[in-house]
């Protein structure tokens, strides 16, 4: 019997040794998950102790990747996995000269080499905690650009609390179980970002009005003040599309309620705003006041919808209303209940929703949030788990539930939701902003690399609180900020309740005029901007792009985070930029709204790439006035005398565009001698090309030459004629 036992023991040990050899060689892992190619130059790597149940389903990926073959033997990027002291590690060495970007929402420079980021969504007022190394969102993603311009991207498919350390290697350190790594390899960073969008999803095309200027304050109350702000925009002819309502509109901060003294008739307020061609956006937080008789709390309790503490009882934490319960958005029935709450709310005429405080923020909780051992019950494809697992995706689940509820209420309208908290992939449900910044030059300058890295991390629709949320802005700072922010994807002015007024007219006539020019520039460029949003919704390219995208092989551009691109054809150089690194080639400065770039001390320089055609509309006060019955086409020829451009147009609202009710036009220009011929053709879409007037402006190194207004889609401009003084 002893001999038999010994033989059995030997067999077991031989099996263990064989598996150890396989592990060492990287042939198999304990989960039974082999490393595989799951797309063109996209590979998935698994640690030996990977447990799919601890990470499934992926919150980042839109679908589970399917193996299409083995990883090529010459694949150079391979992670090393190991566990130590209860933490899980994944490390990838990088070649010398590799530039690193991404990591989502973070402070600091655009170039992330040498930086460390903590992925633990945090209510971080003025970015004070951990020197801004952890903010409101978590994006376990790194974009690497090699010295030759080729690029790669790395996803750590993991929602647990983790760190990204970028030194001579890329290292992910998780406080949860071992996780898989997904690696994309492409010929350019643009193609990597497109491939990322293929994995994590693309932004839904937003309504046109959300691209206009938006004005907010903590808070515009009572209703007379809301109306007064709206009236002032129209009287002063300052373009604006949206007025925002912060938390003070509520009855004692209880969500889905209205303070009857401050807002006695919310529908009347919204009707008034609509009559002035404004949209309205109202805040909804996740904290539900734990108060008997409060209908939202009562229905939430009846449906058993709350996050539980470790004892299995309703968790309560303090936020604005006082003691609050929090919806457990991992439960499908809770998300459905939450979505249904929007029915009566949206019926008052509300146009958009602001989901704030959804990290979630808990004033008296550990580190300002829920305890990590709180319990989420899950359901459907989500398993039960701790808050440590679900914290970073709490906000994502909330805005997903909000979006689904709003779409159910308004099926014929494109929803607009702004969320403070998010995760890699949350752009599928809403836009974001960069949180509670401050009115200083530092924060203004910081907003550029913050939005750029969000774009490089899959979130194309972002921007800062223009003018700064906290503290008092100076007139000069506000003027500089609005002049730059006019070119961000999301443009909203905001101010705290203890800061000075930050409407465009609040700083005197000079800054009011500066603001008007900045806003006029944005609205004239809406045809170009809306086209970029369309292209982003189709291909996943960022709307706001780093300068190095203009020439990925020019390493001198890799650190530039003052100037930036809007699309690939417009270069924006803020007046406050100091010795910016700009791309080589042809970039011609143009006037958008009558500004003189040489003499203006606020307006950013706008330069058009040689080879581009930029569509511009006339100056309007809001997107309800948006029309392309007269279209200006700014042509900047390349060295070969060629240029091209595109224009996307649809109803600006609804979903008929998905059925072909849109028009995508294609412009081409060619110089022959002293003549430039421009042709406009239909690229796709069923919309009839309405009668429209065109004016073609050819911007050359010698000046600008113009055609007369014409209805023809074949326009010729003479470069031997009289130059015009302004491009307007």
MARTI-982986 format. One record per residue (C-alpha): x, y, z. Coordinates in Angstrom, 3 decimals, m for minus. Example, Ala and Ser with C-alpha at 12.3 -4.5 7.8 and 13.67 -1.06 7.14 Angstrom:
BEGIN
         X         Y         Z
    12.300    m4.500     7.800
    13.670    m1.060     7.140
This chain:
BEGIN
         X         Y         Z
     0.000     0.000     0.000
     2.860     2.351     0.798
     4.383     1.641    m2.622
     1.073     2.438    m4.329
     0.738     5.703    m2.456
     4.266     6.613    m3.326
     3.672     5.899    m6.996
     0.531     8.023    m6.953
     2.450    10.854    m5.300
     5.120    10.591    m7.995
     2.506    10.797   m10.728
     0.967    13.900    m9.162
     4.366    15.555    m8.831
     5.195    14.702   m12.455
     1.928    16.329   m13.560
     2.672    19.439   m11.495
     6.187    19.632   m12.954
     4.809    19.284   m16.489
     2.283    22.095   m15.905
     4.998    24.251   m14.363
     7.045    23.817   m17.524
     4.088    24.767   m19.670
     3.451    27.844   m17.517
     7.067    28.817   m17.718
     7.039    28.510   m21.481
     3.829    30.530   m21.688
     1.993    27.684   m23.434
    m0.988    27.433   m21.110
    m2.357    29.107   m18.013
    m4.285    27.871   m15.007
    m7.535    29.306   m16.306
    m7.359    27.229   m19.459
    m7.227    30.482   m21.402
    m4.453    30.467   m23.992
    m2.949    33.732   m25.202
    m4.537    34.410   m28.583
    m4.781    36.788   m31.500
    m8.297    38.286   m31.468
    m8.025    40.708   m34.369
    m5.574    42.142   m36.836
    m2.508    42.703   m34.667
    m4.639    42.581   m31.510
    m3.622    40.033   m28.876
    m4.980    38.973   m25.511
    m2.641    37.719   m22.799
    m3.792    35.860   m19.695
    m1.989    35.331   m16.392
    m1.710    31.745   m15.218
    m4.108    32.322   m12.321
    m6.720    34.229   m14.336
   m10.283    33.757   m13.134
   m12.771    34.996   m15.736
   m15.583    35.214   m13.174
   m13.677    37.944   m11.327
   m13.724    40.205   m14.386
   m16.650    39.158   m16.552
   m18.293    40.756   m18.293
   m15.764    43.352   m19.352
   m16.892    46.907   m18.675
   m14.461    48.260   m21.217
   m15.079    45.939   m24.165
   m18.373    45.959   m26.052
   m18.130    42.220   m26.631
   m15.969    39.329   m25.571
   m13.043    38.945   m27.985
   m12.968    35.796   m30.106
    m9.704    34.073   m30.922
    m8.797    34.057   m34.630
    m5.384    32.465   m34.377
    m2.117    32.167   m32.509
     0.009    35.130   m31.569
     2.844    35.534   m34.109
     6.218    34.297   m32.924
     7.750    37.691   m33.652
     5.238    39.522   m31.417
     7.463    41.798   m29.354
     5.045    43.184   m26.748
     4.386    40.565   m24.107
     3.359    41.223   m20.505
     4.869    39.574   m17.489
     2.314    38.635   m14.837
     2.900    37.965   m11.170
     1.245    38.347    m7.772
     2.818    39.762    m4.623
     1.468    40.787    m1.210
    m2.116    40.324    m2.309
    m1.697    42.475    m5.435
    m1.692    41.491    m9.090
     0.929    42.851   m11.493
     1.308    43.101   m15.243
     4.479    44.639   m16.678
     5.541    45.410   m20.230
     9.017    46.714   m21.069
     9.189    49.564   m23.573
    11.874    50.535   m26.029
    13.959    53.634   m25.479
    12.394    56.645   m27.178
     8.819    55.423   m26.747
     6.349    58.211   m25.929
     3.454    57.310   m23.632
    m0.017    58.883   m23.519
    m3.538    58.064   m22.440
    m4.310    56.904   m18.885
    m7.611    58.799   m19.210
    m8.398    61.753   m16.988
    m5.280    63.000   m15.231
    m3.367    66.118   m14.371
     0.099    66.948   m15.577
     1.593    67.117   m19.054
     0.347    65.409   m22.175
     3.388    63.126   m22.289
     2.920    60.569   m19.504
     6.442    59.095   m19.333
     7.631    58.981   m15.740
     4.125    59.475   m14.340
     2.002    57.397   m11.975
    m1.798    57.336   m11.999
    m4.166    55.774    m9.480
    m7.380    54.389   m10.946
    m9.875    54.921    m8.154
   m12.652    57.362    m9.025
   m12.435    60.198    m6.522
   m14.331    63.401    m5.777
   m11.207    65.514    m6.015
   m12.030    69.169    m5.374
    m9.438    71.385    m7.079
    m7.491    68.163    m7.740
    m5.972    68.410    m4.259
    m5.888    64.697    m3.344
    m2.695    62.900    m4.317
    m1.627    65.909    m6.407
    m4.276    65.037    m8.978
    m2.852    61.550    m9.594
    m6.363    60.168    m9.154
    m9.448    61.976   m10.341
   m13.056    61.257   m11.185
   m12.516    58.623   m13.853
   m10.515    55.468   m14.495
    m9.106    54.495   m17.865
    m6.787    51.461   m17.657
    m5.281    52.299   m21.025
    m1.884    53.388   m22.324
    m1.043    54.603   m25.826
     2.565    54.158   m26.844
     4.189    55.850   m29.835
     7.502    54.412   m30.957
    10.346    56.588   m32.173
     9.513    55.707   m35.808
     5.858    56.744   m35.471
     4.414    53.246   m35.192
     2.257    52.739   m32.149
     0.618    50.363   m29.719
    m2.123    50.428   m27.128
    m2.562    48.457   m23.914
    m5.804    47.752   m22.056
    m5.693    46.318   m18.548
    m9.164    44.756   m18.569
    m9.753    45.290   m14.885
   m12.215    47.403   m12.864
   m10.565    46.896    m9.480
    m8.528    49.601    m7.781
    m5.196    49.783    m9.559
    m2.208    51.931   m10.451
    m0.459    52.634   m13.716
     3.271    53.297   m13.408
     5.084    54.555   m16.493
     8.870    54.364   m16.147
    11.165    52.228   m18.302
     8.201    49.895   m18.470
     4.420    50.018   m18.333
     3.191    48.505   m15.105
    m0.362    47.875   m13.892
    m0.753    47.078   m10.195
    m4.185    45.880    m9.102
    m5.630    45.278    m5.653
    m7.913    42.674    m7.191
    m7.420    39.273    m8.841
    m5.098    38.660   m11.766
    m6.346    40.291   m14.963
    m5.819    39.976   m18.712
    m3.963    42.386   m20.967
    m5.097    43.345   m24.467
    m2.491    44.790   m26.839
    m3.070    46.621   m30.122
    m0.245    47.207   m32.628
    m0.639    49.635   m35.549
     1.339    51.780   m37.987
     0.236    55.051   m36.337
    m1.316    56.292   m33.080
    m4.406    57.371   m35.045
    m4.962    53.785   m36.120
    m4.446    52.555   m32.556
    m7.134    54.917   m31.257
    m9.486    53.755   m34.031
    m8.824    50.151   m33.056
    m9.467    51.023   m29.418
   m12.879    52.365   m30.472
   m13.525    49.087   m32.271
   m13.013    47.276   m28.959
   m14.635    49.663   m26.458
   m17.254    51.263   m28.690
   m17.748    54.630   m30.326
   m19.499    57.776   m29.190
   m23.110    58.052   m30.283
   m23.717    61.095   m32.476
   m24.892    63.805   m30.055
   m27.577    66.388   m30.804
   m26.258    69.428   m32.627
   m27.270    71.782   m29.823
   m24.835    70.096   m27.414
   m21.962    71.489   m29.505
   m23.008    75.061   m28.760
   m21.890    77.187   m25.829
   m23.415    76.247   m22.466
   m23.732    78.370   m19.333
   m23.839    76.993   m15.795
   m23.522    78.096   m12.183
   m23.875    76.573    m8.758
   m26.696    77.678    m8.908
   m29.096    79.689   m11.046
   m32.035    80.168    m8.694
   m34.735    81.320    m8.401
   m36.532    80.955   m11.716
   m36.360    84.703   m12.332
   m32.566    84.520   m12.376
   m32.616    81.672   m14.886
   m34.753    83.776   m17.203
   m32.606    86.848   m16.639
   m29.417    84.999   m17.643
   m31.104    83.685   m20.772
   m32.455    87.125   m21.674
   m29.058    88.759   m21.238
   m27.426    86.359   m23.696
   m29.982    87.275   m26.311
   m29.932    91.031   m25.630
   m26.146    91.165   m25.838
   m26.025    88.838   m28.860
   m23.721    86.382   m27.190
   m24.292    82.966   m28.791
   m25.447    80.305   m26.348
   m27.525    77.124   m26.520
   m27.902    75.755   m22.992
   m28.627    76.954   m19.464
   m27.732    74.482   m16.699
   m29.416    73.958   m13.338
   m27.219    72.852   m10.466
   m28.332    71.251    m7.232
   m30.124    74.228    m5.646
   m33.217    73.791    m7.829
   m34.151    70.716    m5.766
   m36.300    70.503    m2.669
   m33.623    70.137     0.032
   m31.303    68.481    m2.499
   m33.666    65.566    m3.076
   m33.250    64.341    m6.647
   m36.233    64.291    m9.012
   m37.867    67.083    m6.997
   m38.174    70.853    m7.395
   m38.066    73.527    m4.720
   m41.542    75.056    m4.906
   m40.312    78.444    m3.708
   m37.329    78.685    m6.072
   m38.821    76.824    m9.043
   m42.601    76.827    m8.534
   m43.297    75.729   m12.122
   m40.372    73.918   m13.795
   m42.327    73.344   m17.007
   m42.961    77.063   m17.325
   m39.208    77.709   m16.867
   m38.325    75.206   m19.572
   m41.015    76.572   m21.872
   m39.568    80.050   m21.389
   m36.060    78.846   m22.207
   m37.349    77.066   m25.290
   m39.116    80.233   m26.427
   m35.723    81.946   m26.337
   m34.105    79.042   m28.234
   m32.316    77.580   m25.223
   m32.112    74.005   m24.046
   m32.039    73.150   m20.347
   m29.932    70.622   m18.464
   m30.688    69.671   m14.863
   m28.535    67.828   m12.332
   m29.344    64.396   m10.892
   m27.062    62.816    m8.257
   m27.085    59.172    m7.086
   m27.488    59.908    m3.355
   m31.153    59.419    m2.355
   m32.146    61.093     0.902
   m33.141    58.374     3.356
   m36.366    60.052     4.385
   m39.731    58.416     4.943
   m42.404    59.969     2.781
   m39.943    60.893     0.031
   m41.320    59.028    m2.964
   m37.973    58.136    m4.546
   m36.642    56.682    m1.308
   m39.897    54.885    m0.606
   m40.036    53.245    m4.035
   m36.329    52.414    m3.876
   m36.785    50.724    m0.512
   m39.872    48.865    m1.689
   m37.901    47.538    m4.668
   m34.883    46.668    m2.535
   m32.681    48.820    m4.774
   m29.962    49.987    m2.363
   m26.281    49.147    m2.063
   m25.756    47.117     1.119
   m23.069    47.321     3.784
   m20.969    44.318     4.780
   m23.674    43.242     7.233
   m26.182    43.063     4.398
   m28.131    46.124     5.508
   m28.921    49.325     3.593
   m25.810    51.443     3.392
   m26.247    55.094     4.337
   m23.744    57.876     3.814
   m23.888    61.657     3.932
   m24.005    63.753     0.783
   m25.802    67.033     0.014
   m29.253    65.972     1.297
   m27.822    64.440     4.489
   m28.134    60.704     5.140
   m28.549    58.966     1.791
   m29.064    55.542     0.312
   m27.435    54.662    m3.011
   m28.926    52.671    m5.901
   m27.233    49.354    m6.607
   m26.809    49.823   m10.357
   m25.372    46.321   m10.754
   m28.985    45.064   m10.494
   m30.953    45.139   m13.790
   m34.182    45.853   m11.928
   m32.539    48.807   m10.166
   m31.324    50.275   m13.445
   m34.853    49.887   m14.854
   m36.358    51.546   m11.771
   m33.876    54.396   m12.042
   m34.622    54.888   m15.712
   m38.363    55.063   m15.010
   m37.802    57.943   m12.567
   m36.984    60.153   m15.547
   m40.490    59.894   m17.007
   m42.127    62.662   m14.969
   m38.852    64.569   m14.694
   m38.335    64.867   m18.455
   m42.026    65.615   m18.962
   m41.370    69.125   m17.614
   m39.478    69.884   m20.822
   m35.964    69.095   m19.642
   m33.574    68.535   m22.547
   m30.484    67.015   m20.957
   m29.270    65.500   m17.702
   m26.180    66.015   m15.591
   m25.139    63.001   m13.487
   m22.792    64.384   m10.843
   m21.241    63.043    m7.618
   m21.309    59.531    m9.093
   m17.835    58.278    m8.119
   m19.812    57.878    m5.812
   m18.990    60.753    m3.493
   m19.811    60.108     0.177
   m18.806    62.963     2.454
   m18.367    60.876     5.605
   m17.176    57.687     3.903
   m13.614    56.350     3.910
   m11.584    58.397     1.443
   m14.751    60.267     0.509
   m16.617    57.289    m0.905
   m18.282    54.011     0.104
   m16.432    51.405     2.157
   m14.651    48.932    m0.100
   m16.473    46.035     1.580
   m19.931    47.342     0.705
   m21.941    44.743    m1.204
   m23.422    44.892    m4.708
   m25.846    42.079    m5.467
   m25.528    42.016    m9.238
   m27.918    40.262   m11.549
   m28.185    39.378   m15.218
   m24.612    39.084   m16.479
   m23.155    40.858   m13.418
   m22.158    38.741   m10.444
   m22.449    39.850    m6.838
   m19.323    41.515    m5.537
   m17.673    44.056    m3.294
   m17.541    47.776    m3.859
   m13.804    47.344    m4.418
   m14.725    45.562    m7.631
   m17.555    47.864    m8.767
   m16.476    51.289    m7.497
   m14.760    52.413   m10.702
   m17.782    51.507   m12.826
   m20.498    52.801   m10.508
   m20.795    56.046   m12.470
   m20.792    54.188   m15.783
   m23.663    51.971   m14.673
   m25.540    55.056   m13.492
   m25.285    56.982   m16.771
   m26.131    53.814   m18.705
   m29.328    53.510   m16.660
   m30.025    57.232   m17.108
   m29.513    57.054   m20.858
   m31.779    54.043   m21.247
   m34.492    55.700   m19.161
   m34.304    59.000   m21.045
   m34.382    57.245   m24.420
   m37.489    55.363   m23.307
   m39.168    58.664   m22.419
   m37.957    60.526   m25.528
   m37.364    57.862   m28.189
   m37.201    60.408   m31.025
   m34.510    62.587   m29.447
   m30.804    61.995   m29.059
   m30.076    62.077   m25.329
   m27.400    64.288   m23.854
   m25.927    63.223   m20.524
   m22.905    64.691   m18.799
   m21.189    62.536   m16.216
   m18.399    63.399   m13.804
   m17.419    59.794   m13.165
   m16.574    57.216   m15.792
   m14.530    54.247   m16.904
   m12.908    53.188   m20.140
   m15.881    52.849   m22.492
   m18.297    55.162   m20.643
   m18.252    57.545   m23.641
   m20.838    55.168   m25.100
   m23.383    56.712   m22.737
   m22.419    60.333   m22.258
   m19.990    63.219   m22.371
   m17.752    64.319   m19.521
   m15.945    67.297   m18.101
   m12.735    67.464   m16.111
   m14.223    68.204   m12.708
   m13.870    70.886   m10.058
   m10.999    72.978   m11.322
   m10.074    76.467   m10.194
    m9.802    79.958   m11.690
    m6.046    80.114   m12.132
    m3.735    80.208   m15.121
    m2.388    76.795   m14.105
    m5.797    75.138   m14.374
    m6.549    76.875   m17.664
    m3.353    75.522   m19.204
    m3.909    72.116   m17.611
    m7.245    71.736   m19.402
    m5.545    71.210   m22.772
    m3.549    68.039   m21.976
    m6.422    66.741   m19.817
    m8.907    66.796   m22.693
    m6.271    65.593   m25.157
    m5.501    62.503   m23.082
    m9.209    61.824   m22.617
    m9.529    61.859   m26.401
    m6.556    59.511   m26.714
    m8.310    57.248   m24.188
   m11.497    56.890   m26.220
   m13.544    59.820   m24.814
   m13.909    62.412   m27.616
   m16.538    64.628   m25.930
   m14.926    66.510   m23.048
   m13.847    69.904   m21.805
   m13.146    71.835   m18.590
   m15.267    74.148   m16.496
   m14.361    77.159   m18.598
   m13.286    80.102   m16.454
   m12.635    77.815   m13.494
   m15.198    76.411   m11.051
   m13.705    77.659    m7.771
   m12.185    81.019    m6.851
   m12.603    84.348    m8.587
   m11.487    84.724   m12.173
    m9.776    87.903   m13.316
   m10.999    89.565   m16.510
    m7.739    88.724   m18.268
    m7.883    85.063   m17.267
   m11.500    84.706   m18.353
   m10.731    86.340   m21.700
    m7.785    84.037   m22.353
    m9.757    80.981   m21.264
   m12.894    81.529   m23.352
   m10.777    82.390   m26.392
    m9.069    78.985   m26.123
   m12.026    76.953   m24.906
   m14.061    77.941   m27.960
   m12.296    75.087   m29.770
   m12.811    72.315   m27.201
   m15.319    69.551   m28.004
   m17.445    70.433   m24.961
   m17.749    74.113   m24.075
   m19.372    75.045   m20.780
   m18.792    77.999   m18.490
   m19.287    77.213   m14.806
   m18.760    78.794   m11.389
   m19.110    77.771    m7.774
   m21.572    79.479    m5.441
   m18.710    81.170    m3.600
   m16.978    82.486    m6.741
   m17.600    85.638    m8.724
   m20.036    85.729   m11.626
   m18.541    84.160   m14.723
   m20.984    84.949   m17.477
   m19.286    86.488   m20.546
   m20.575    89.955   m19.656
   m19.479    89.845   m15.998
   m16.000    91.282   m16.578
   m16.690    94.526   m18.389
   m17.113    95.552   m22.008
   m13.673    94.530   m23.237
   m14.012    90.904   m22.112
   m17.624    90.808   m23.252
   m16.391    91.712   m26.725
   m13.613    89.116   m26.469
   m16.207    86.510   m25.476
   m18.526    87.443   m28.342
   m15.743    87.027   m30.864
   m14.709    83.685   m29.368
   m18.292    82.395   m29.447
   m18.866    83.694   m32.968
   m15.775    81.765   m34.065
   m17.106    78.563   m32.537
   m20.542    78.935   m34.104
   m19.144    79.766   m37.558
   m17.111    76.550   m37.352
   m20.090    74.366   m36.361
   m20.296    72.741   m39.831
   m16.689    71.614   m39.472
   m17.114    70.653   m35.817
   m20.320    68.676   m36.399
   m18.614    66.825   m39.244
   m15.805    65.862   m36.858
   m18.319    64.525   m34.352
   m19.934    62.490   m37.111
   m16.556    61.068   m38.125
   m15.760    60.282   m34.498
   m19.066    58.434   m34.121
   m18.159    56.339   m37.171
   m14.429    55.765   m36.766
   m13.608    56.629   m33.140
   m11.070    59.360   m33.923
   m10.734    62.138   m31.311
   m12.256    65.505   m32.122
    m9.502    67.363   m30.263
    m6.086    65.963   m31.170
    m2.485    66.452   m30.064
    m0.179    68.377   m32.372
     2.045    65.326   m32.919
    m0.831    63.747   m34.877
     0.154    66.113   m37.708
     3.501    64.314   m38.020
     3.918    61.237   m35.850
     7.580    60.874   m36.840
     8.520    64.375   m35.664
     9.586    63.685   m32.081
     9.890    67.416   m31.331
     6.087    67.552   m31.258
     5.612    64.743   m28.732
     5.580    67.018   m25.666
     3.494    69.855   m27.082
     0.442    70.411   m24.882
    m0.307    74.116   m25.355
    m1.281    74.126   m29.019
    m3.652    71.447   m30.289
    m5.504    70.270   m33.369
    m9.243    70.293   m33.998
    m9.633    67.404   m36.373
    m6.620    67.092   m38.635
    m7.084    70.378   m40.481
    m7.202    73.141   m37.852
    m4.283    74.062   m35.603
    m5.143    76.130   m32.519
    m2.382    78.174   m30.887
    m3.524    79.969   m27.724
    m2.220    83.462   m27.194
    m0.838    82.361   m23.829
     1.273    79.607   m25.417
     5.008    80.025   m24.850
     7.275    78.823   m27.669
     4.899    76.065   m28.786
     6.257    73.268   m30.961
     4.273    73.450   m34.176
     4.148    71.023   m37.085
     6.130    71.707   m40.226
     4.485    72.189   m43.554
     1.842    74.648   m44.686
    m0.352    76.072   m41.932
    m2.050    79.340   m42.879
    m3.606    81.645   m40.289
    m7.217    82.576   m41.048
    m9.753    84.962   m39.584
   m13.015    83.284   m38.574
   m15.160    86.103   m37.211
   m13.387    89.283   m38.226
   m10.615    89.046   m35.647
    m7.105    90.210   m36.485
    m4.762    87.570   m35.173
    m1.724    89.854   m35.338
    m3.194    92.516   m33.077
    m5.666    90.549   m30.909
    m4.186    89.737   m27.505
    m6.807    87.110   m26.560
    m8.054    85.143   m29.563
    m6.140    81.986   m30.338
    m4.452    81.780   m33.735
    m6.381    79.445   m36.045
    m4.294    77.880   m38.785
    m5.591    75.783   m41.672
    m3.502    72.905   m42.956
    m2.308    73.106   m46.519
    m4.502    70.700   m48.458
    m7.655    71.325   m46.416
   m11.053    72.880   m47.099
   m12.952    74.160   m44.046
   m16.745    74.713   m44.224
   m18.128    77.659   m42.222
   m21.667    78.919   m41.695
   m22.850    82.424   m40.947
   m22.832    83.873   m37.420
   m25.851    82.703   m35.423
   m27.021    83.040   m31.823
   m27.986    79.403   m31.254
   m28.287    76.132   m33.151
   m32.028    76.656   m33.724
   m30.839    79.260   m36.230
   m28.339    76.850   m37.761
   m28.710    76.729   m41.491
   m26.437    75.967   m44.387
   m28.330    78.022   m46.941
   m25.125    80.038   m47.268
   m21.810    78.261   m46.845
   m18.303    79.664   m46.849
   m15.537    77.283   m47.935
   m12.016    78.225   m46.846
    m9.431    76.625   m49.127
    m5.769    76.230   m48.188
    m3.851    74.580   m51.047
    m0.941    72.210   m50.506
     2.354    72.281   m52.421
     0.727    70.483   m55.343
    m2.088    73.031   m55.493
    m4.682    70.592   m54.145
    m7.142    70.601   m51.253
   m10.088    68.547   m50.026
   m12.709    68.543   m47.292
   m16.013    67.069   m46.113
   m19.296    68.321   m44.736
   m21.823    66.254   m42.810
   m25.344    67.533   m42.259
   m28.588    66.127   m40.914
   m31.566    67.328   m38.886
   m29.314    67.835   m35.842
   m31.734    65.827   m33.737
   m33.432    62.437   m33.814
   m32.403    59.241   m35.581
   m33.564    59.667   m39.161
   m29.927    59.971   m40.174
   m29.582    56.252   m39.398
   m32.102    55.640   m42.196
   m30.119    57.664   m44.685
   m31.653    61.075   m43.961
   m28.385    62.954   m44.086
   m25.975    64.415   m46.610
   m22.225    63.900   m46.669
   m20.594    66.191   m49.213
   m17.073    66.058   m50.578
   m15.096    69.111   m51.669
   m12.070    69.079   m53.963
   m10.018    72.035   m55.126
    m7.272    72.156   m57.749
    m5.094    74.981   m58.939
    m4.286    75.412   m62.617
    m2.261    78.468   m63.347
    m3.856    81.455   m61.639
    m7.231    79.721   m61.287
    m8.487    77.493   m58.501
   m11.442    75.264   m59.321
   m13.575    73.815   m56.495
   m16.123    71.059   m57.043
   m18.793    69.945   m54.577
   m20.100    66.375   m54.848
   m22.397    64.082   m52.897
   m20.503    61.367   m51.058
   m23.440    59.603   m49.393
   m26.857    60.153   m47.844
   m30.398    60.587   m49.160
   m30.910    64.231   m48.304
   m31.576    66.449   m51.259
   m28.966    69.135   m51.693
   m31.010    72.213   m50.923
   m30.526    75.418   m52.816
   m27.578    77.055   m51.239
   m25.154    79.845   m51.886
   m21.435    79.208   m51.773
   m18.552    81.572   m51.285
   m15.087    80.169   m51.794
   m12.107    81.790   m50.078
    m8.665    80.685   m51.208
    m6.110    81.500   m48.531
    m2.615    81.765   m49.986
     0.746    82.983   m48.731
     0.102    86.187   m50.691
    m3.362    86.836   m49.275
    m6.971    85.689   m49.603
    m8.898    85.583   m52.861
   m12.665    85.130   m53.040
   m15.388    84.063   m55.398
   m18.702    85.902   m55.498
   m21.670    84.179   m53.864
   m23.002    81.514   m56.217
   m25.456    78.610   m56.326
   m23.107    76.563   m58.485
   m21.352    73.455   m57.145
   m18.488    74.173   m59.528
   m16.712    77.365   m58.482
   m13.621    79.039   m59.893
   m11.504    81.603   m58.023
    m8.899    83.772   m59.699
    m5.627    84.319   m57.840
    m4.773    87.241   m60.074
    m7.702    89.343   m58.946
    m8.089    91.662   m56.012
    m7.241    90.308   m52.584
    m9.840    90.663   m49.862
    m9.130    92.289   m46.509
   m11.010    89.744   m44.379
   m12.099    86.124   m44.791
   m15.607    86.992   m43.597
